[in-house]
Amino acid sequence: MEVTASFWIGFNVFVLLMLALDLGVFNRKAHVVSVKEALTWSGVWISLALIFNGLIYYWFGEAKAVEFLTGYLIEKSLSVDNIFVFVLVFGYFQIPPIYQHKILFWGILGALVMRVIFIFAGVALIEKFHWTIYIFGAFLIYTGYKMFTEKGTQIDPENNPVIKFFRRMMPVTNQLHGDKFFVKVDGKRFATPLFLVLILIETTDLIFAVDSIPAILSITQDQFIVYTSNVFAILGLRSLYFALAHVVDRFVYLSYGLAVILAFVGTKMLLIDIFKIPTFISLLVIAVILIFSIVLSFVKTRRDNRINGQGM
């Protein structure tokens, strides 16, 4: 696949333009993002990803288009796990909805930088040391097993080593100061709890990147495909959070579905030199697992609500 510098430059200019429009035009003033607005923007980001997928098909052919779509679906589904953590973190620190957009904007900007580093490092490792693909595969299977057997997502910010280290380096106020990350009190600079939340969001994404980047590398090692599918999934994460935050507790079986997906792509990596599972088959398997886990989740929660309603 011949990807010239113009493709990289053009795509990154597009990303920067969308981020500038987001912060400088559509969300210049802090406001509570409604579910309707979030659903609209989720639709916009998904549509843009599918349009770009069409361009990939036109420029580079069907195989690369399927790789992009499969990678995007993996990243999009795994990003739902981020949403669970966002809900817990915002709830723990009692961050008002009006300030959540700003935190997620800067958090996702940092995530983009970290993903770029992970992507190029991962591809370089596999290209130079092919055997590392087996390590990635085994790690994904282990991660899938842990996700399948663990009970729910938990956070403990006060014992987080990154937060502890930051508190030793800089004092933190006990209360919010509007949407400010830093304030001066009696001539001394303090961080606010808003900045602690941003740190947690960034470290959370770093942890999730350790899972998601190897997962997409099981589909393709094409840097342009890996990078663009990741970017589109991350750019749509903020609106997806505001769209799903109120119903995220209904996805009771989604973590099991994600665990199976991670185990599947890990197995795909381990078998790559024996039997290469076609990318189109991988796309179908991942889509079926994802849809099945979501449908089962809604069936269970709907049944539980009906039973609880009858018992009242």
C-alpha positions, 0 to 999 in steps of 0.5 A: 500500500503506497501512502504518500506524505500527502495522505498523512498531511491531509488526514492530520490537517482534517483532524486539527480542523475538526478539533479547532471547530469543536473547541473554538466554534461549537463548544466555545462556551461551557454547557451541559451536553444533551443526549440529543446533541451527543447522539447527533455528534456520534452520528456525525463521527460515525458517518465521517468514519464510514465516508473515509472508509469509502475513500480507503476503498477507492484509493487502496482497494477492498482489502484495506477498506475491510482492514480499516472497518475491522480496526475501527469496530474493534477500537469503537467497541473497546472504547465503551470500556473507557466510558464505564471508567469516565462515569465512575471518575466523574461520579467519584470527584462529583464533576458537574456535567457542564465541566465534563466536556472540557476534561474529555476534550483535553483528555482525548487530545492527549490520548491521540498523542499517546496512541501515535507513539504506541502505534508506531512502536508496536508496528516497528517491534513486529517488523523488526522482531516478528516473534513479538506478535506472539507476546501480543497475542498471549497478552490479549488472551490473558487480558480477555480472561481477566476481563471475563472473570473480574466483577465490574470496573472499580477505581480507587483514585486516592491510592492511584500511584500517579495521583499520589505522585502528583499530589507530592509535586503540587498542592491540590485545592479541595474544591472546584474553581469553575472550569480551571485546571490551575488557580493561584491562592495567596500567591501560590499555584494550586491544581484543582480536582478538575486536573486530577480527573484529567490525569486519571482520564489520561492514565486510563487511556494509556492502560486501555491503549495497551490492550487496544493497539495490539488488538488492531495490530492483529488485523493489520500492521499498516501504520496508516490504517491503524492510525486513522481507524484509531483516530476516528474511534477516539474522536467520537469517544467524547460524544459517545460518552455523553450519549451512553453515560445515562444507560451505560449500566444496561450493558451488563454483558458487554464486558464479556463480549469484549473479553471474547473479542480480545481472546479471539484477536489474540488467538488470531495473532498466535496462529498467524504463521500457521493459519491466517484468518481472513480479515473479512471473517474477523470483521464478521466474528467481531460484529456478531459478538458485539451485537450479541452481547449488546442485545443480551444486555438489553434483554436482561436489564429489560426483564429485570426492570419488568420483574422489579416493577411487578414486585413493587 
